[in-house]
Structure formats: structure tokens, C-alpha cells
């Protein structure tokens, strides 16, 4: 991702915001080896690594070996996940890492008409801002989730997402996400933000069918 200063940023996406000691050491060595300009932890549980553009391809290749993806550009961004398991949070309803990790593997860095943000929360408090994400997934009962679409944050005109499904069983969430995402790709105009697509064509096209 080209920066205003003509340097290049790789957006290192940590799976569900997690990083092992081995990955932490390997990433530190890669950053030193590459000779980057600067790094910055972001609110999306990623790390921006800024470097000369010529260094980016090799950095990306070695990043894969560590187990991370580059979430920069018009792609599905890192899936933002709360501290939702019994080890880390006292209010979580479900273990959101169990849901989030397969979604990271399948969706993060997948091309989209416009950058697309997914947030998962382990309870209705929504610590990961799921109501301001393109797709918000909120645990509301043991093994079930409500789905929200069309939120928008990081703007002077934020808007809350709208609920399109309630009480979705955990084993059906991925199918519902796939339906929503495919509908977005089909209906969106080039470089059109998801919330603008919804406003233009209507919310109904993004409501997952009951028999997924």
C-alpha cells in the first residue's frame, strides 16, 4: 500500500489478534533484516510495517512463512476479535477464537470491491466495534450469533450496522458470511463501500436465507 511519503506499507494481520512467542521473535528478526522505516500497531489488531516499495515482495513472502497475511489494499481486512474465551474474559458468551480462526484463514486478504472490515464480539457489549464494521458478528447465546451489515467507522459520518440475522448457529455462520460477501461482490459497483451498496440496492439482498 503506497503511502503519502512514497514509502510502502505492509499491513501484518495477526490471526484474531494473537501472536505466539516464536512468531513474535521471527517477525522482529524479519523487520530488522528488511530495514524498515517504522512500525505501528493498529486498532484492527495488525501492525503496519513501512518500507521501501522494492523490499515489500520479499517481506510478504517471508511473512507467510511466519504465519501472517498482508491485509493492505481493497481486501477483507484482518478479522477483529475480542478477548472472547474463558482464559481472557469473564463476560464472553462463546469462544470467539474457535469461530474467528477459520474465518481468518479463508477470508483475510481476499479481494473486494472496497476494503471490507469484519468484527467479532463474544457478547453484546461489542468491544471490537461490530456495530461499526461492514460485517459485525455478535455472540448472543451459547453457540449462536447475530449478524449485522453496513456499519461504517473511521469517518466523520459514522453509521451503525443493521441486523440481518439473529440466533445463527455457530456452524452456520460461515455460510451466512459467504452469502453476504458474494451478494456484495455481485451488487457492488467498482470501489463502492458496502454500506453504499446496501443503500443503493436495498438491505433485502443481503439477508441470508433461513435454510443455509
N, C-alpha and C positions, 0 to 999 in steps of 0.2 A: 504494500500500500504506500503510494508516494506521498510524502509529507510536504508541507509548505516550504521547508528549507531544502528541498530536493534530495533529502535522505529518504530511506525506505524503512517502513515498519513491518515487522512480522508480529502477529498477534498470537502469542503462545496460549493455547486453550488448555487449561488444566481440567481433566475429566471430573466433572461435578465439584470443581474447586479443590480437588485432592492432589497431593504430590507425595510420593514416597521419599525416604531419605536418599535412596540410590538415584532417583530421578533428580532430586534437588542438587546433588553433587554433580551429576552428569550435565545438567543444564548450566550450572555455574562454570564448569570447565569449557563447555561449548561457547558460552558468552565471552569468556576470556580469550579463548582460541580465535574467535571470529574478530575480536577487536571492535566491539560495538560502541556506538556513540553514547547511548544511555538506555536505561530500562525503567519501566513504570508499571506497578501493579494497578489494575483497573477495577472498576466496580462490577465487571462481568466475570470476575474470578479468572482473569487472564493476565498475562504480562506482555506489554508492548516492548519489543526489542528493536531499537532504531540503529540502522547501519547503512553503509554504502550499498546502493542497489546491486552492485556486482557480487556482493557477498551473500545476498539473500537466497539464491537457489541452493547452494551447498548447505547453508544454515538450515533450510527447510528439510532437506534430505536427512541430515543428521538428527533433526528434531523428531522425525518419525521413528528413528531407532530408539529414542528415549521413551517414546510412547505418547507424544503430544501431536496435536494438529495445529495448523495455522488458520485462524478464524478471521483473517482480514479480507475485506472486499465484499462484494454483493453475494454473500453466502449465509447459510444458517450459522449464527454466531454461537459462541460457547453456551451450553445449556447451564443456566444459573440455578444452582441448587442450594437450598438452605442446609443447616446442620441437623437434618432430619433423620436421626436414628437414636436409639436408646443410649448410645455412648456419649452423644454430644448435646442432646436437647431433651428437656423434661416435658415439653408440651406437644411434641410431634405425634401425629396420629398414625403415620405409616413410615416405613423405612424408604425414604425417597431415593437413596443411592441405588437400591435394587431396581427402581424404575429408571433412574437417570442414566446409569452407566450404559445400558444397551442403546438408549437414545443418542448418547454421545457418539458411540461407535457408528451408528447408522446415519445420523443427520448432520453432525457438526462439519462445517466446510462444504456442505452440499450447495451448489449454485442456486441462486434465487433471483427473481426479478429485481428485488431490492433487499438490502440486508434484513435479516429476519431473526428476531430475538425470542427465545423460549425461556420461561422461568418456571421452576417447580417449587412449591411450598408444601411443607409437611403438616400444616394446619392453616385454618382460615386467617390467622394473623398476617400471613403473607410477607415474611421478612425479605423475600427475594423480589418484591415488587411485581408479582404476577399480574396484577391488575393494570400495569403499565407496559406489559410485554405484548408482542404480536400474538403470542400464544401463551396463556397462563394456565398452569395445571396445579390445582389446589386439592390437597387431601381433606376430605370432609367426613370420612368414616373409615373404619378398618378395611383396607383393601379397595377403597373406592375414591374417585376423584371427580371434581367438577372442572370443566374446560371453558376457558374464556378466550375470545379472539378480538383483535383490533385495537389493543391498547397502544398508547404512544407516550414515551417519556423522553427525557433529554431534549426538550423543546420548550419554547415559551408558551406553547398552547398544548399542554398535555391532555390526554383523554383516557378514561377508564375503558378497559375491555368489556365486551358483552358476553354473557354466559350463553353457550351454545349446547352444552350437555351437562347433565347432573348425574351423580352417582355411577359414573362409568367404572366398571370393574377393572382392576389393575391390568389384567391380561387382555383387556380390550382397548386400553389407552393408546397403544402404538397404532392400531388400526384406525382409530379416530384421528390421530395426528396425521397419518398418511392421507386420509380422505381430505382433511382440511388443507394440507400442503399441496396436494395435487389439484384441488379446486382453485387454490390461489395461483398456481403456475398456469392453469388453463385460462383463468379470467383476467389476470393482471396485464396491464399494458407495460411496455418496456420501462424499467426503472420506477415502477409505481409501488409506493408503500402499501402494505397490506391494508391498513385502516382506510386508505383512499380507495382501494379496490372494493372493499366492503361497502363504503358509502356510495360508490358508483353503481354496483350491480345488485346490492341488497344482501342482508345477512343470511337469508334463507339458503343460499347456495353453499354456505359453509357449515351448516348444521349436519353433523354426522347422522346417518340413518341408525335406527334402533337395532337393526339386525346385522351389525358388523361382525 
